[in-house]
Amino acid sequence: MATRKSAKKPNVSADELKSYYRDMLLIRRFEEKAGQLYGMGLIGGFCHLYIGQEAVVVGLEAAAEDGDKRITTYRDHGHMLACGMDPKGVMAELTGREGGYSKGKGGSMHMFSTEKDFYGGHGIVGANVPLGAGLAFADKYLENNRVTFTYFGDGAANQGQVYETFNMAALWDLPVVFVIENNQYAMGTSQKRSTSTPDIYTRGEAFGIPGEAVDGMDVMAVKEAGEKAVAHCRAGKGPYILEIKTYRYRGHSMSDPAKYRTREEVQKMREEKDAIEHVRDLLLSGKHATEDELKAIDKEIKGIVNEAAEFSKDSPEPSVEDLWTDIYTDVAPQNA
């Protein structure tokens, strides 16, 4: 595959590069397997794959610290894996099994792990944005120096509640990084047809929120921008916006034939901008890894994903009695 060549050496170690390669590859292989299981009828409902966008969440997780929070929309499997959630639990939830993170009752779009500071997985476009600001408000109130990464897409950026949240976050100097994962298509509508602003991050200027556009197909560029945004928030300067320009190779969901773009467009992105191939090229050209070592990593990742798929198949479906559980909580969390 012909990939772009880096003009400068990466500002990360060989071990970090390998870690990014492995993490992105895990997401891609997991999503490919999820697509297979969906085609077999083992995953029902909606299923939105993250293939192509792996560098976004892997780069930002590299900039995060323990205790930082993340909240996202429905294209969420990659975020779960990147923050350390167990692939078995994620895949079991996709198949609606008891061993899933939401005990088989949430499915693809509704998984949580307070242990990993992952607060969903939300199916309503843009609805997670004010929730992310709420998480950041709790952090500011508790004075714990934590930051919340609030992810949403270019389509959600046109929702009114996003701007209400921008206003409140700026007024209260909340430590929240608003991450716009701009994959160029809001469902099936291109950004040019749906959004009047070429650079969506500039909409924060009306609220005094700084931001920048980032190459979302370069994990190192994402990490560098993430570190800048996180430092801004931890310094008490309020929110920051990152518009990370990326690209999804698959349709909006598994039911989307993606006829609104050409195969040539997708193939061109795969051949010239693929984030995983970019890191692979850096590892090989810098002599940080051999072909055999990278093949071994791929084999290891495929083993993890296959094990997760088998676990999801073997895990029982939730019992009928569980329909009435996990609806309300009697105890409010005190360690936000």
C-alpha positions in Angstrom: 0.0 0.0 0.0 1.3 3.4 -0.9 1.2 5.7 2.1 2.3 9.2 2.7 5.9 9.7 3.9 6.6 11.8 7.0 8.7 14.9 6.4 10.0 14.8 9.9 10.8 12.2 12.5 8.1 11.4 15.0 8.5 13.0 18.4 7.7 9.8 20.2 9.7 6.8 21.2 9.8 3.5 19.3 7.8 1.8 22.1 5.2 4.5 21.9 4.9 4.1 18.2 4.4 0.3 18.6 1.8 1.0 21.3 -0.2 3.3 19.0 0.1 0.7 16.2 -1.2 -2.0 18.4 -4.0 0.0 19.9 -5.2 1.2 16.5 -4.9 -2.3 15.0 -7.0 -3.7 17.9 -9.8 -1.3 17.1 -9.7 -2.0 13.4 -9.6 -5.8 13.8 -12.4 -5.6 16.5 -14.6 -3.6 14.2 -14.0 -5.9 11.3 -15.1 -8.8 13.4 -18.1 -6.9 14.6 -19.1 -6.3 11.0 -18.8 -10.0 10.4 -20.9 -10.9 13.4 -23.5 -8.4 12.3 -23.7 -10.0 8.8 -24.2 -13.3 10.5 -27.2 -12.0 12.5 -25.4 -12.2 15.8 -25.5 -8.5 16.3 -28.8 -6.7 15.9 -30.1 -3.2 15.8 -27.8 -0.4 14.9 -24.0 -0.8 14.7 -21.7 2.0 13.7 -18.1 1.0 13.0 -15.0 3.1 13.7 -12.9 1.8 10.9 -10.7 4.7 9.5 -11.0 6.9 12.6 -8.7 5.0 14.9 -6.0 7.6 15.3 -8.4 10.1 16.9 -9.1 8.3 20.1 -5.7 6.5 20.3 -4.0 9.9 20.0 -6.2 11.6 22.6 -5.9 8.7 25.0 -2.1 9.1 24.8 -2.6 12.7 26.0 -5.0 11.7 28.9 -4.1 10.9 32.5 -5.6 8.6 35.0 -8.9 9.9 36.2 -9.7 11.9 33.1 -13.2 11.1 31.7 -14.5 10.5 28.3 -18.0 10.5 26.8 -19.1 10.0 23.2 -21.9 9.3 20.8 -22.9 6.0 19.1 -19.8 5.3 17.1 -18.2 4.3 20.4 -16.5 0.9 20.3 -13.1 2.4 19.5 -13.3 4.7 22.5 -14.1 1.8 24.8 -11.1 -0.2 23.6 -8.7 2.7 23.6 -9.5 3.5 27.3 -8.8 -0.1 28.3 -12.2 -1.7 28.4 -12.1 -5.5 27.9 -12.8 -6.5 24.3 -14.8 -9.5 25.6 -17.2 -7.3 27.5 -17.6 -4.9 24.6 -18.3 -7.7 22.0 -20.7 -9.5 24.4 -22.7 -6.3 24.8 -22.8 -5.9 21.0 -24.4 -9.4 20.8 -26.8 -8.6 23.6 -25.3 -11.1 26.1 -25.1 -11.2 29.9 -21.3 -10.9 29.9 -21.5 -7.4 28.2 -20.7 -4.2 29.9 -24.4 -3.3 30.2 -25.4 -6.9 30.9 -26.7 -7.3 27.3 -29.3 -4.6 27.7 -27.6 -1.6 26.1 -26.2 -2.9 22.9 -23.8 -1.1 20.6 -24.7 2.5 21.6 -25.1 2.2 25.3 -22.1 0.9 27.3 -20.5 2.4 30.3 -17.5 1.7 32.6 -17.1 4.0 35.6 -13.9 1.9 36.4 -12.4 3.2 33.1 -14.1 6.6 33.4 -16.1 5.9 30.3 -19.5 7.5 30.4 -21.1 6.2 27.2 -22.1 5.6 24.3 -25.2 7.8 23.6 -27.6 7.3 20.8 -29.1 10.8 20.5 -27.1 13.1 18.3 -25.4 15.8 20.4 -27.1 14.8 23.6 -23.8 13.7 25.2 -22.3 17.2 24.9 -24.1 18.8 27.8 -23.5 15.6 29.8 -19.8 15.9 29.1 -19.9 19.5 30.4 -21.6 18.2 33.5 -18.8 15.7 34.1 -16.3 18.6 33.8 -18.4 20.7 36.2 -18.1 18.0 38.8 -14.3 17.9 38.3 -14.1 21.7 38.8 -16.3 21.5 41.8 -14.2 18.8 43.4 -10.9 20.5 42.4 -9.4 17.2 41.3 -7.5 18.6 38.2 -9.3 16.2 35.9 -10.3 16.8 32.3 -13.3 15.5 30.3 -13.0 14.5 26.6 -16.4 15.1 25.0 -16.6 13.6 21.5 -19.2 14.4 18.9 -19.3 14.5 15.1 -19.6 17.1 12.4 -23.3 16.5 12.1 -23.9 16.9 15.8 -22.0 20.2 15.6 -25.1 21.7 14.1 -27.3 20.9 17.1 -28.4 23.8 19.3 -27.6 22.1 22.6 -24.0 22.1 21.6 -23.9 25.9 21.6 -25.8 26.2 24.8 -23.1 23.9 26.3 -20.3 26.0 24.7 -21.8 29.1 26.4 -22.0 27.5 29.8 -18.6 25.8 29.6 -17.0 29.2 28.7 -18.9 31.1 31.5 -17.8 28.6 34.1 -14.3 27.8 32.8 -15.0 24.1 32.7 -12.1 21.7 32.1 -13.6 20.1 29.0 -12.1 19.3 25.6 -14.8 19.3 23.0 -13.6 16.8 20.3 -15.3 17.2 16.9 -14.6 14.0 15.0 -15.2 15.4 11.6 -15.3 12.4 9.3 -16.7 14.6 6.4 -20.2 13.0 6.3 -23.0 13.7 8.8 -24.7 10.3 8.2 -25.0 10.6 4.4 -24.6 14.3 3.9 -21.2 15.8 3.2 -20.0 18.7 5.3 -20.1 21.0 2.3 -23.8 20.4 2.0 -24.7 20.5 5.7 -22.4 23.0 7.3 -21.8 26.6 6.4 -18.5 26.9 8.3 -15.4 25.2 6.6 -13.7 24.9 9.9 -16.2 24.0 12.6 -13.9 24.7 15.5 -14.1 28.4 14.8 -17.6 28.4 16.0 -16.2 28.5 19.5 -14.8 32.0 18.9 -18.3 33.4 19.6 -18.0 32.1 23.2 -14.3 32.9 23.6 -13.3 29.2 23.3 -10.0 28.6 21.5 -9.5 25.7 19.2 -7.8 24.2 16.2 -8.1 21.8 13.3 -6.0 18.6 13.5 -5.1 15.9 11.0 -7.1 13.0 12.3 -5.2 10.5 10.1 -1.9 11.2 12.0 -1.9 9.8 15.6 1.1 11.9 16.6 -0.5 15.1 15.4 -3.6 14.2 17.4 -1.5 13.4 20.5 0.3 16.7 20.3 -2.9 18.7 19.9 -4.5 16.7 22.7 -1.6 17.6 25.1 -2.0 21.3 24.2 -5.8 21.1 24.9 -5.4 19.2 28.1 -2.7 21.6 29.4 -5.1 24.5 28.7 -7.9 22.9 30.7 -5.7 21.9 33.6 -4.4 25.4 33.9 -7.9 26.6 34.6 -8.4 28.4 31.4 -11.7 26.7 30.5 -12.7 24.6 27.5 -10.9 23.9 24.3 -12.1 22.7 20.9 -10.3 20.2 18.7 -11.8 19.6 15.3 -10.1 16.4 14.3 -10.5 15.8 10.5 -10.7 12.1 9.9 -12.5 9.7 7.6 -14.7 6.6 8.0 -14.2 3.9 5.5 -17.5 2.2 6.1 -21.1 3.6 5.9 -22.7 5.6 8.7 -24.0 2.3 10.1 -24.1 -1.3 8.9 -27.3 -0.6 7.1 -25.8 2.3 5.0 -24.7 1.4 1.5 -22.8 4.7 1.3 -23.8 5.6 -2.2 -23.3 9.3 -1.5 -19.6 8.9 -2.2 -17.5 7.0 -4.8 -15.5 3.9 -4.2 -12.5 5.8 -5.7 -12.8 8.4 -3.0 -12.7 5.8 -0.2 -9.8 3.9 -1.9 -7.8 7.1 -2.3 -8.1 7.8 1.5 -7.1 4.2 2.3 -4.1 4.3 0.1 -2.8 7.7 0.9 -3.9 8.6 4.4 -4.5 5.5 6.4 -3.4 6.1 10.0 -2.4 2.6 10.8 -0.3 2.2 7.6 1.3 5.5 8.3 2.6 4.3 11.7 3.5 0.9 10.2 5.7 2.8 7.6 7.4 4.8 10.4 8.2 1.7 12.3 9.7 -0.1 9.3 11.5 2.9 7.8 12.9 3.9 11.2 14.0 0.3 11.8 12.0 0.2 15.0 10.3 -3.1 14.0 10.6 -5.8 11.3 7.9 -7.2 9.1 7.9 -10.3 11.2 7.4 -8.4 14.4 4.5 -6.5 13.0 3.0 -9.7 11.7 3.3 -11.1 15.2 1.4 -8.2 16.6 -1.4 -8.6 14.0 -1.6 -12.3 14.9 -1.8 -11.5 18.6 -4.5 -8.9 18.0 -6.6 -11.3 15.8 -6.3 -13.9 18.7 -7.7 -11.4 21.2 -10.5 -10.4 18.9 -11.4 -14.0 18.0 -11.4 -14.8 21.7 -13.8 -11.9 22.3 -16.1 -13.2 19.6 -16.2 -16.7 21.0 -16.9 -15.3 24.5 -19.8 -13.3 23.1 -21.3 -16.3 21.5 -20.9 -18.5 24.6 -22.2 -15.9 27.1 -25.9 -16.4 27.9 -28.7 -14.0 27.0 -30.0 -11.9 30.0 -32.9 -13.5 31.8 -36.4 -12.1 31.6 -36.2 -11.1 35.2 -33.3 -8.7 34.4 -35.7 -6.6 32.4 -36.7 -4.8 35.6 -33.2 -4.3 37.1 -30.6 -1.4 36.6 -33.4 1.2 36.0 -32.8 3.4 39.1 -30.0 3.8 41.6 -30.5 4.3 45.3 -27.0 5.8 45.9 -25.6 8.8 44.1 -21.9 8.5 43.2 -19.6 10.7 45.3 -16.4 10.2 43.4 -17.3 11.9 40.1 
